[in-house]
Amino acid sequence: MPLLPFLERIQIHHCTKAIDNNQGISHALRHSKGTSMRLAIEMVQKGEAQGCVSAGNTGALMGLSKVLLQPLEGIQRPALVSYYRR
């Protein structure tokens, strides 16, 4: 499916900071303000986005998601999704 039909739904936001892949989860949580990962999760929290995709620090993404989004009752941790080619 071509990307063109989805271009009107894509937004780009400039962020001043980033979370490195080698940063620990606690450091990433404490220093996440102004990062693209935090902005994406906050947009989900506010209903401005339906989901968040990241190719970055998975531990930081899971930690931020759990802290900022507050899991639904009965859900212990955020979901990870992988794509498998057939």
N, C-alpha and C positions, 0 to 999 in steps of 0.2 A: 504494500500500500504506500503510495507516495506521501511524503511529508507535507507537501504544499497545502492540502486542505486544513491542516492543523496549525499553520503558521499564525493565523489570527488569534489562536488561543495561547500562544507561547509568549511569555514575558521574560525579559532579561533585567536583572537587578544588579547593580554594582555593589560589591561588598569590599570593605577595607581590610578584612582579615581572613585567614584560612586556618583550618585545623590540619596539621600535618599527619601523615599516616603513622609516624613513629611516636606521636604524643600519646601518653597514657589517658585513660578515660577520665580520671579525676581532674587532670590538668585541662583536658579539652572541655569538660563541663564548667570549670571555673573561668575559663578564658574564651568562651564561645560567643560572647556578644560581638556583633559586627561581622560574623562569619556567614558564608553562604548556606552552610548546613543549618545553622540556627534560624536564619531568615526563612528557609524553606519549611522547616518544621513549624515555625510561628505562623506562616501563611496557612498551613493545614489547620492549625489550632483556631485561627480566626475564620475559617471557612472560605478563605480566598484561594485555596488550592485543594484538590481532592486527594493528593498523595505526594510523596516525596521520593525522588530517586537520587542516589548518590553513588559515585564510584570511588569515594574517599574512605576515611577511617570508619570501618563498620562498627567498632566498639563505641566510638563517639556518637555515631548516628543512633545506635540502639539506646545508649544512655540518655542522650538528649530527648529522644522520643518518649522514653518512659517518664522522665521528669516533667517535660513540658506538656505532653498530651494526656497524661493520666490514663492508664489502660482501662478498658471497659471491665465491668465486674466479671470476675471469673477468668480474665485474661492475665496471664503472668508476665508476658514479655511481648514486645513488638514482633511482627512477622518478618521473615526474610524470604525473598522470592528469587529464584534462579530461572534462567531461560535455558531450555534444552532444545537443541536442534534435532529435527527428525530426519 
